[in-house]
Amino acid sequence: MGALLLLEGSVEAQNLNTSARQLPQGSLKVSAYYQGEQDQALNFNVNNSGSCSSPNGSVGFGCDQSGSVEAKGHGGQGLVKMVYQPWDSFQYYAVGGLGSYSLNVPSTTITNQLTGDTPGWILGAGVKAVLAADTQFTPAIAVDASLTHSQYAFNRRFPGGGSPTQNNDVNQQLGLWQYQVAIEASHLFTIVDAVTKQEQKETGLALVNPSIKLEPYGGVKWTRTQADLHDLQDGSHAGGQQDTISPFVGLRIPAYDHEAFFAEASFVDGYVYSGGMEIRFK
């Protein structure tokens, strides 16, 4: 742990999982979804002038490494998000859930993977300002700002080589503070069955309209992640921050007036993907 002077990376950028659409005044919307991360890049700035081995079973870099060393993170969380719009323009929300995260840390000749048996947790809050409402000719535009904190405990490492008798027990804790601002746009498209429209024209009857609604959305988000890797055995810390700008795309599929399904993904410094269902109570 003493080999790390700075840890920085775009870890766990949060998906928005909502379009830019304005909700009716007094609406409460609840979303349940899964979010996963794959191959998320973390850059460790190493100034390794100490010994080649870390004390107390901690995971360190090789004694001949210095400068920027890339690590990879993987994880997944089950989350619940509550969105409330009391008035016309602003939506306020809170998000929370449980999940797991693992970290691949390279050494001189092997790669150690840090994992934990205890689920980690994530809590966050934010606000969205709807700048323009969705109309027949123009998309909705919104700005979203959020603060999220997550924490994961690591108790094992899996070395990519070495002696089978090597001690693989660790006691480390990864804490992440994340500040995020996003600009997004969305538009609701209604696709009507052409056969039904022709039948309505010929018969003059008001038939059931088998329309399909699709609401694609997307935008760009700026994320600042402050990370702290705390060794609970020797008390040492390694931490830092990094700013990342990444695009995102999503699709919301209304099932009924108050229910919808959605999926979203972003692609910078690894992959973040999510999907779930929302229910609006007003």
C-alpha positions as CSV (number, residue, x, y, z in Angstrom):
1,M,0.0,0.0,0.0
2,G,2.9,2.4,0.6
3,A,3.8,2.0,-3.1
4,L,0.6,3.9,-4.1
5,L,0.8,7.7,-4.0
6,L,-2.3,8.3,-6.2
7,L,-5.2,6.2,-7.4
8,E,-7.4,7.7,-10.1
9,G,-10.0,6.3,-12.4
10,S,-13.5,6.6,-13.8
11,V,-14.9,3.9,-11.6
12,E,-18.6,3.2,-11.6
13,A,-20.0,6.1,-13.6
14,Q,-23.7,6.1,-12.8
15,N,-26.3,5.6,-15.6
16,L,-29.2,8.0,-15.4
17,N,-31.9,5.4,-16.4
18,T,-34.4,8.2,-17.0
19,S,-35.2,10.2,-20.1
20,A,-35.4,14.0,-20.2
21,R,-39.2,13.9,-20.2
22,Q,-41.1,16.2,-17.8
23,L,-43.4,14.4,-15.3
24,P,-46.8,15.6,-14.3
25,Q,-46.7,17.9,-11.2
26,G,-46.7,15.9,-8.0
27,S,-45.6,12.7,-9.7
28,L,-43.6,10.0,-7.9
29,K,-41.7,7.4,-10.0
30,V,-40.0,4.3,-8.7
31,S,-37.4,2.4,-10.8
32,A,-35.8,-1.0,-10.1
33,Y,-32.9,-2.0,-12.2
34,Y,-29.6,-3.8,-12.5
35,Q,-26.3,-2.0,-13.4
36,G,-23.1,-3.7,-14.4
37,E,-19.5,-2.5,-15.2
38,Q,-16.9,-4.3,-17.3
39,D,-13.3,-3.5,-17.9
40,Q,-13.4,-0.1,-16.2
41,A,-10.0,1.4,-16.4
42,L,-8.2,2.7,-13.3
43,N,-4.8,4.4,-13.5
44,F,-2.5,3.9,-10.5
45,N,0.2,6.6,-10.3
46,V,3.0,4.6,-8.7
47,N,6.2,5.9,-7.1
48,N,7.7,2.6,-6.0
49,S,10.9,3.2,-4.2
50,G,10.2,0.9,-1.3
51,S,10.5,-2.9,-0.9
52,C,9.2,-5.4,-3.4
53,S,6.6,-6.9,-1.1
54,S,3.8,-5.3,0.8
55,P,3.3,-5.9,4.6
56,N,0.4,-7.8,6.2
57,G,-0.7,-9.6,3.0
58,S,-1.6,-6.3,1.2
59,V,-1.6,-6.1,-2.5
60,G,1.1,-3.9,-4.0
61,F,2.8,-3.2,-7.3
62,G,6.1,-4.7,-8.4
63,C,9.3,-3.1,-7.0
64,D,10.4,-2.0,-10.5
65,Q,7.1,-0.3,-11.5
66,S,6.7,3.4,-11.5
67,G,4.5,6.0,-13.3
68,S,1.0,5.2,-14.5
69,V,-0.2,1.5,-14.1
70,E,-3.6,0.5,-15.4
71,A,-5.9,-1.7,-13.4
72,K,-9.4,-3.0,-14.3
73,G,-12.6,-3.1,-12.4
74,H,-15.7,-5.3,-12.7
75,G,-19.0,-5.2,-10.8
76,G,-22.7,-5.2,-10.7
77,Q,-25.4,-3.7,-8.4
78,G,-29.2,-4.1,-7.9
79,L,-30.6,-0.5,-7.4
80,V,-33.8,1.3,-6.6
81,K,-34.4,4.9,-7.7
82,M,-37.2,7.2,-6.5
83,V,-37.9,10.3,-8.5
84,Y,-40.3,13.1,-7.3
85,Q,-41.4,16.1,-9.3
86,P,-43.3,18.5,-6.9
87,W,-43.7,21.4,-9.3
88,D,-43.1,22.2,-13.0
89,S,-39.4,22.1,-13.8
90,F,-37.3,20.2,-11.1
91,Q,-37.2,16.5,-10.3
92,Y,-35.5,15.3,-7.1
93,Y,-34.3,11.7,-6.7
94,A,-32.6,9.3,-4.4
95,V,-30.9,6.0,-5.3
96,G,-29.7,3.1,-3.3
97,G,-28.8,-0.6,-3.5
98,L,-26.4,-3.5,-3.0
99,G,-23.8,-5.0,-5.2
100,S,-20.3,-6.4,-5.7
101,Y,-17.1,-5.1,-7.2
102,S,-13.7,-6.6,-8.0
103,L,-10.4,-5.0,-8.9
104,N,-7.5,-6.4,-11.0
105,V,-4.2,-5.0,-9.8
106,P,-1.1,-5.7,-11.9
107,S,2.2,-6.5,-10.2
108,T,5.6,-7.3,-11.8
109,T,4.8,-10.7,-13.2
110,I,1.2,-11.5,-12.1
111,T,-2.2,-9.8,-11.8
112,N,-3.9,-9.9,-8.4
113,Q,-7.7,-9.7,-8.2
114,L,-9.2,-8.2,-5.1
115,T,-12.7,-9.6,-4.2
116,G,-15.0,-9.7,-1.2
117,D,-17.7,-12.0,0.2
118,T,-19.8,-9.2,1.8
119,P,-22.0,-7.2,-0.6
120,G,-21.1,-3.5,-1.0
121,W,-23.6,-0.7,-0.8
122,I,-24.3,2.4,-2.8
123,L,-26.3,5.6,-1.9
124,G,-26.9,8.7,-3.9
125,A,-29.1,11.7,-4.5
126,G,-29.6,14.2,-7.3
127,V,-31.7,16.8,-9.1
128,K,-32.8,17.2,-12.7
129,A,-33.9,20.4,-14.3
130,V,-36.1,20.1,-17.4
131,L,-35.0,22.9,-19.7
132,A,-37.4,22.1,-22.6
133,A,-40.5,19.9,-22.7
134,D,-41.0,17.2,-25.3
135,T,-43.3,18.4,-28.1
136,Q,-44.4,17.0,-31.5
137,F,-41.5,18.8,-33.2
138,T,-38.7,19.3,-30.6
139,P,-37.1,16.9,-28.1
140,A,-37.0,17.3,-24.3
141,I,-33.8,18.7,-22.9
142,A,-32.7,18.3,-19.3
143,V,-29.6,18.8,-17.0
144,D,-29.0,16.2,-14.3
145,A,-26.6,16.6,-11.3
146,S,-26.0,13.9,-8.7
147,L,-23.7,12.8,-5.8
148,T,-23.1,9.1,-5.1
149,H,-21.1,7.2,-2.5
150,S,-20.3,3.5,-2.6
151,Q,-18.2,1.2,-0.5
152,Y,-16.8,-2.3,-1.0
153,A,-14.8,-4.6,1.3
154,F,-12.1,-6.9,-0.1
155,N,-11.0,-9.9,2.0
156,R,-9.3,-12.2,-0.7
157,R,-6.9,-11.9,-3.5
158,F,-6.4,-14.3,-6.4
159,P,-2.9,-14.2,-7.7
160,G,-2.2,-14.9,-11.3
161,G,0.8,-17.1,-10.3
162,G,3.2,-17.7,-7.4
163,S,3.3,-20.3,-4.7
164,P,0.1,-22.1,-3.8
165,T,1.0,-21.6,-0.1
166,Q,1.0,-17.8,-0.5
167,N,-1.3,-16.0,1.9
168,N,-4.3,-14.7,0.0
169,D,-6.2,-13.0,2.8
170,V,-6.5,-9.2,2.7
171,N,-8.5,-6.7,4.7
172,Q,-9.1,-3.7,2.5
173,Q,-11.9,-1.3,1.8
174,L,-12.6,0.7,-1.4
175,G,-14.7,3.8,-1.0
176,L,-15.9,5.9,-4.0
177,W,-17.3,9.4,-4.0
178,Q,-18.8,10.4,-7.4
179,Y,-19.9,13.8,-8.7
180,Q,-21.7,13.8,-12.0
181,V,-23.4,16.3,-14.3
182,A,-25.2,15.2,-17.5
183,I,-27.0,16.9,-20.4
184,E,-29.5,14.7,-22.1
185,A,-32.2,14.9,-24.8
186,S,-35.1,12.5,-25.5
187,H,-38.2,12.3,-27.8
188,L,-41.2,10.0,-27.6
189,F,-42.1,8.4,-30.9
190,T,-45.5,6.8,-31.5
191,I,-45.7,4.1,-34.2
192,V,-49.3,3.3,-35.3
193,D,-50.4,0.2,-37.2
194,A,-51.1,1.2,-40.8
195,V,-53.7,-1.5,-41.2
196,T,-55.7,-0.2,-38.3
197,K,-55.6,3.3,-39.6
198,Q,-56.9,2.1,-43.0
199,E,-59.7,0.2,-41.3
200,Q,-60.7,3.3,-39.3
201,K,-60.8,5.3,-42.5
202,E,-62.9,2.8,-44.3
203,T,-65.4,1.9,-41.6
204,G,-65.5,5.2,-39.7
205,L,-65.3,3.2,-36.4
206,A,-63.0,4.2,-33.5
207,L,-61.0,1.0,-33.3
208,V,-58.5,0.1,-30.6
209,N,-55.2,1.8,-31.6
210,P,-52.4,-0.8,-31.4
211,S,-49.7,1.9,-31.2
212,I,-46.1,1.2,-30.1
213,K,-44.3,3.9,-28.2
214,L,-40.5,4.3,-28.1
215,E,-38.5,7.0,-26.3
216,P,-34.8,7.0,-27.2
217,Y,-32.6,9.3,-25.2
218,G,-28.9,10.1,-24.9
219,G,-26.4,12.8,-24.1
220,V,-23.0,13.4,-22.5
221,K,-22.0,13.3,-18.8
222,W,-19.0,14.6,-16.9
223,T,-17.9,12.5,-13.9
224,R,-15.4,13.2,-11.1
225,T,-14.6,10.1,-9.1
226,Q,-12.7,10.3,-5.7
227,A,-11.4,6.9,-4.7
228,D,-9.9,5.7,-1.4
229,L,-8.4,2.3,-1.0
230,H,-8.0,1.7,2.8
231,D,-5.9,-1.1,4.2
232,L,-7.6,-2.0,7.5
233,Q,-4.6,-4.0,8.7
234,D,-1.9,-1.4,8.6
235,G,-4.1,1.7,8.3
236,S,-2.6,3.0,5.1
237,H,-4.6,4.8,2.4
238,A,-4.3,5.3,-1.4
239,G,-6.6,7.7,-3.1
240,G,-7.1,10.3,-5.8
241,Q,-9.5,11.6,-8.4
242,Q,-10.1,11.7,-12.1
243,D,-12.4,13.6,-14.4
244,T,-14.1,11.7,-17.3
245,I,-16.4,12.8,-20.1
246,S,-18.5,10.0,-21.7
247,P,-21.5,9.7,-24.0
248,F,-24.5,7.6,-23.1
249,V,-27.5,6.2,-25.0
250,G,-30.7,4.7,-23.7
251,L,-34.2,3.5,-24.7
252,R,-37.4,3.8,-22.8
253,I,-40.3,1.6,-23.8
254,P,-43.7,2.6,-22.3
255,A,-45.8,-0.4,-21.6
256,Y,-48.9,1.4,-20.3
257,D,-49.6,4.9,-19.0
258,H,-47.7,4.4,-15.8
259,E,-45.2,1.6,-16.5
260,A,-42.2,1.4,-18.7
261,F,-39.1,-0.6,-19.4
262,F,-35.7,0.9,-20.1
263,A,-32.1,0.1,-21.0
264,E,-28.9,2.3,-21.0
265,A,-25.2,2.1,-21.8
266,S,-22.1,4.2,-21.8
267,F,-18.8,3.4,-23.4
268,V,-15.7,5.3,-22.1
269,D,-13.1,3.7,-19.8
270,G,-14.9,0.4,-20.0
271,Y,-18.6,-0.4,-20.3
272,V,-21.5,0.5,-18.0
273,Y,-24.9,-1.0,-18.8
274,S,-28.2,-1.2,-17.0
275,G,-31.8,-2.2,-17.5
276,G,-35.0,-2.4,-15.5
277,M,-38.6,-1.2,-15.0
278,E,-40.2,2.0,-13.8
279,I,-43.6,2.6,-12.2
280,R,-45.2,6.1,-12.0
281,F,-47.8,6.6,-9.3
282,K,-49.4,9.8,-10.7
